[in-house]
Amino acid sequence: MSEMSDIKDFVKSLNGCKSFKHRQQFLNRVIDYMAAENADAFMQTYREFKKRELEANDPNKIAKWLTTSNVKSSSSKMHEALMLVKGSNILAQEQYLDNLKRIFSHTLSSGENVQESVKLCALVEKLTSLANIHHPLKHLIREVKQMNERRLCTQLPPPPPPNAWPQYGRREVRELGQMINGWTPFGEHSTPTWPTVLQPESLTLPYPVSGNPSFFSLDCLGVDTSKMAANPEPLFNPNGGALPNLTIVEQDMDEAVYKWLHYLKLHKYQWFFNGLSYLEIECINEDTIESFIAKVNENSITKGAQKKICISTKALRDRPKKLKDLILAFDLEVTSTELCEHLSYMRDILHYPVPNKNCVVGDELQRDIVHVMEKILHLLVVTLRAMKTLNGHSLAGTSINKYLECCMLISGNSTFMADQVEKITVFSKLLKNKVVNSRRDFYV
């Protein structure tokens, strides 16, 4: 008991630090003391942390303790492992993703271990290294939080019965009620509660009530319907381009653009992009950005941010051509270094918004992305066949992790068709099977 008290005191002292810098200084003093006064304790602590980090990133050991533990113990172990898993370890993260789905689904169906699930939800939302896990779990996290809120509401004490209200203050309330159309509180009124309520004959409607009452004129909302009739706009551009007069909010692209801006660390300028269409965002460059800012006419954007926006929108414009070039390039000889670089580009560009049917006609961009992924898979399979031993830190191992991350990004993107997502899922499973069946210096 004394040992546990010492541990609790240490954690309490650590949490009592007022800032991150203060906490870091406190930890440094503790570690320096251990290293100087008790080297054995220092080395044992270091080895234990290293051991747990390796176990949290080893898919083979993850599968072992996941299958041998119950839901409650699995939740406790999962909380620790999620803090130690590396963001680039896609194989390990996919196993954690499957188990988190199992834990959250069990909580929602049985109502058990709600607190443990809420802690896991908060951790997944907080850690940037778990971004690949967070997106597929958003709906389950929301449902778990709602269940916890409902549970907390049911634990509140019931309201007192009507006759339990105190009698003081009735005079003041009665006087106030008499000022409001003769209203009398606590059921003491002898006349209708709202004697001056508006009757239908005294109500003037700003729209005609004849015909179907479910529809009304847009004139009451201040919309000039005469201009709408004189200048009808087609739903889709017949040339296959983006709709120029709609913003990304109206095109249902604001969430995709926000994720892209968050990835670029430009999310504070969401207001600027929300006032533009997808086509206008693609057209932003050094010559046009000032005019687009003037069009939105809300705030200013720093010169450094303007430059970064222009570089990013150029990558957005160049993406279709770059994908076509990659399809042709993969028909030629590609080195391991070039393949790794191409995968870095794919992983980066998949964080950029993919236009939906409200922006463009057709899905040529999505089809090109899937085609590129198919060609990369072929090259990775050929590389695995030629290797005697697969090293997790080699170019091939890094490329495989990047490829699996690209598959996760595509699977979580709603603009891809169901058959395209299914194809990508098959690619991912095929590559995993090839890795499992190859000789390697790490467990899977």
Secondary structure, DSSP 8 states (H G I E B T S, - for coil): -HHHHHHHHHHHHHHT-SSHHHHHHHHHHHHHHHHHH-HHHHHHHHHHHHHHHHHHT-HHHHHHHHHSS-HHHHHHHHHHHHHHS-TT-HHHHHHHHHHHHHHHHHHHHH--SHHHHHHHHHHHHH-GGGHHHHGGGHHHHHHHHHHHHHHHHHTS-----GGGS-STTHHHHHHHHHHTTT--STT--SS-S-TT---GGG---SS--SS-TT---GGGGT--HHHHHHS---SS-TTS---TTS-TTTTT-HHHHHHHHHHHT-GGGHHHHHTS-HHHHHT--TTTHHHHHHHH-S----HHHHHHHHHHHHHHHHHHHHHHHHHHHTTS---HHHHHHHHHHHHHHTTS----TTTSSS-HHHHHHHHHHHHHHHHHHHHHHH-SSB-TTSHHHHHHHHHHHHHHHHHT-TTS-HHHHHHHHHHHHHHHHHHHTS-BSS--
